[in-house]
Amino acid sequence: MKKLLPCLFLVGCAQPATYVVGEDLTQLVFVPYSPDEGVYPDVSVLTDPNNPFAGGIGPQTKWDVLASGPVHGFYAMATALTAEPTGEHQLYTASSLQRIYEDELAAPEDLWLARDLAVRGYRSVLDNFTADVTFDASGTFSWPVAPLAFEGLRALGGDTSGFALLTTDDGQQVVVATP
């Protein structure tokens, strides 16, 4: 995996986003822009003045940015979620928000919203993307995102009603809808 440079900025909007040294992202702070930011199908992250990726983010760059920290990861994956709504993007947006909440990477008055958005993001995976998967760095091996979202919900005390986490005979965890 490529190492992310701590200084990046966006140039061009007609092509996939290109980043070069310029804007220092190391001081990026999570400041909620809307009460639904980062939760599918909301697209307010694209107009968030704090989002350095509002013009788009490349398919490899989003992973590099995600690896650089939860605040960066939130903006990268929430932006990717608007362009390509998948359970993978929603899961990583929610998990970034969970880390922002747990590591207190927002102003104290904004932490409750980071937690709420994480809970709603995880729930969105269950409601909208239950069958989706995520891949390892090689793109070869995959696993379902729903069990990770279910566990994230449980860790934050979120509502898992309507779903159950089961372990199959071969040891795989799966989420199934319940009556």
MIKOLPA-993226 format. One line per field, with one value per residue (C-alpha): residue in three letters; x, y, z. Coordinates in pm, whole numbers, plus 32768, in hexadecimal, padded with zeros to 4 digits. Each point is the difference from the previous one (the first is absolute). Example, Ala and Ser with C-alpha at 12.3 -4.5 7.8 and 13.67 -1.06 7.14 Angstrom:
BEGIN
residu <- [ALA:SER] $
x <- [84CE:8089] $
y <- [7E3E:8158] $
z <- [830C:7FBE] $
REM end
This chain:
BEGIN
residu <- [MET:LYS:LYS:LEU:LEU:PRO:CYS:LEU:PHE:LEU:VAL:GLY:CYS:ALA:GLN:PRO:ALA:THR:TYR:VAL:VAL:GLY:GLU:ASP:LEU:THR:GLN:LEU:VAL:PHE:VAL:PRO:TYR:SER:PRO:ASP:GLU:GLY:VAL:TYR:PRO:ASP:VAL:SER:VAL:LEU:THR:ASP:PRO:ASN:ASN:PRO:PHE:ALA:GLY:GLY:ILE:GLY:PRO:GLN:THR:LYS:TRP:ASP:VAL:LEU:ALA:SER:GLY:PRO:VAL:HIS:GLY:PHE:TYR:ALA:MET:ALA:THR:ALA:LEU:THR:ALA:GLU:PRO:THR:GLY:GLU:HIS:GLN:LEU:TYR:THR:ALA:SER:SER:LEU:GLN:ARG:ILE:TYR:GLU:ASP:GLU:LEU:ALA:ALA:PRO:GLU:ASP:LEU:TRP:LEU:ALA:ARG:ASP:LEU:ALA:VAL:ARG:GLY:TYR:ARG:SER:VAL:LEU:ASP:ASN:PHE:THR:ALA:ASP:VAL:THR:PHE:ASP:ALA:SER:GLY:THR:PHE:SER:TRP:PRO:VAL:ALA:PRO:LEU:ALA:PHE:GLU:GLY:LEU:ARG:ALA:LEU:GLY:GLY:ASP:THR:SER:GLY:PHE:ALA:LEU:LEU:THR:THR:ASP:ASP:GLY:GLN:GLN:VAL:VAL:VAL:ALA:THR:PRO] $
x <- [8000:8080:8050:7F22:80B1:7F87:7FC8:7F05:7F0F:7F05:8030:7F0E:7E9A:7FBD:80F4:801D:8090:8177:80BA:8150:80BF:7F4D:7EF1:806D:7F05:80AE:7F36:7EB1:7EF3:7EA9:7EFA:7EA3:7F69:7EA8:7F3D:800E:8161:809F:7EBF:7F7A:7F51:8069:80FA:803B:8170:8030:7FA7:80B1:8109:80D8:800C:8144:7F7E:7EB4:8066:802E:8102:80BA:7FCE:8157:801E:7ED0:80B3:8140:7F3B:7F35:8144:807D:7EFA:7E8E:7FB3:80A7:7F61:7EA6:8015:809D:7F0B:7ECD:8061:8033:7EAB:7F55:80A2:7FE2:7F01:8083:7FFF:8179:8002:7EE8:80B1:8149:7F4E:7F4E:8138:80BD:7EEB:800F:8176:7FC5:7F06:80CE:8148:7F54:807A:7EF3:7F93:7F50:7EB2:8023:8059:7E96:7FB8:8135:7F79:7EA1:8082:80D4:7ED1:7F27:8116:8023:7E87:8000:80E9:7EFF:7ED6:8093:8139:7FD9:8091:812C:8168:814F:814F:8161:8112:8044:7E96:7FFE:7F5D:7EB2:7F21:7EA3:7FD8:7EB9:809D:80F9:7EE5:7F33:8128:8037:7E95:8013:813F:7F57:7EB8:7F46:7EBF:8039:7E8F:7F8E:8153:80BF:8171:8032:812E:7FEC:807E:8146:803A:7F98:7F31:7ECC:7EEA:7E9F:7EB9:7F15:7E89] $
y <- [8000:815A:80EC:8134:814B:80DE:8124:7FE2:80D3:7FC9:807E:7FD3:7F85:7F77:7EDE:7F1F:80CC:8034:8059:80AC:809D:813B:7FF6:7F7F:7EF5:7FAC:810E:7F95:7FF5:7F5F:8110:7F7B:80B8:7F61:7F12:7EF0:802F:7EB4:7F35:7F79:8097:8157:80BD:8134:7FA1:8083:8161:7FEB:8115:7F26:7EE3:8013:7EEE:80A5:7FFE:7E86:7F02:7EF8:7E8A:7FC6:8151:7FBC:7ED4:80C3:8118:7F0A:7F6B:815A:8038:7FFE:816C:7FEA:7EAB:8085:810F:7F15:7EE2:80DD:80A6:7EAB:7F93:8119:7F9B:7E87:7F9A:7EB6:7F54:8011:817D:801D:7F12:80BE:814F:7F80:7F62:8148:80B5:7EFE:803F:8179:7FD1:7F0A:80BD:8150:8094:810C:811B:7F79:808C:7F44:7EA9:7F9A:8041:7F3A:7EDA:802B:800C:7EC9:7F45:806F:7FAD:7E9F:7FDA:8076:7EDF:7F0D:80AE:8045:7F30:7EB9:7F27:80E2:7F9F:80A7:7F89:7FE1:80DC:7F06:800B:7E84:7FA1:8089:7FEE:8085:815D:7FBE:7F41:811B:80FF:7F2C:7FF0:8177:8040:7F1E:80A9:8155:7F87:802F:7F59:7EAA:7FA4:7F4B:7F57:7EE7:7FA9:7E8B:7F21:7EFD:7E9B:8068:8115:8129:8111:806F:80F5:7F93:80BF:7F95:8026] $
z <- [8000:7FAB:811C:800A:7FFF:811C:7F13:7EE7:7F38:7EEB:7E9E:7EE1:800C:7EA3:8033:8130:811C:8004:813C:8023:811B:8072:8108:8155:8068:8145:80B1:7F6C:810C:7FEC:8006:7FB4:7EDB:7FFB:80E1:7EF2:7F77:7FA7:8018:7EB6:7F3B:8084:7F25:80DA:8029:7E9E:8071:8151:8001:80E5:7EFF:7F38:7F17:7FA2:7E91:8006:806A:7F3B:8032:809D:80A9:80DC:8099:8038:80A5:80D4:8084:8065:810E:8052:7FB4:7EAB:7FD0:804A:7EF8:7F00:802E:8025:7EB7:7F5C:8089:7F41:7EB8:8031:8108:808B:814D:7FFE:7FEB:8101:80F0:7FF4:8020:8138:8094:7FCD:80B9:8118:8028:7FFA:811B:80CC:7FD6:803D:7EB8:7FF3:80DD:8137:7F8C:7EB4:808B:8034:7E8E:7F95:80CC:7F76:7E9A:803E:8087:7EDC:7F08:8088:7FF9:7E96:7FAA:8091:7F60:7EA9:7FC3:80C2:7EEA:7FB0:803F:8036:7F7D:8082:7F6E:7EE9:7F90:8008:8149:8070:812F:8049:8092:80B8:8125:8034:7FFA:80F2:80F2:7FDA:8053:812E:807D:7FF0:8098:7EB7:7F8E:7F61:7FFC:7EC7:7FD7:80A4:7FF5:7FC8:7FD9:7EEA:801D:7F58:8100:7F26:809E:7F3D:8042:7FB4:800B:8117:8010] $
REM end
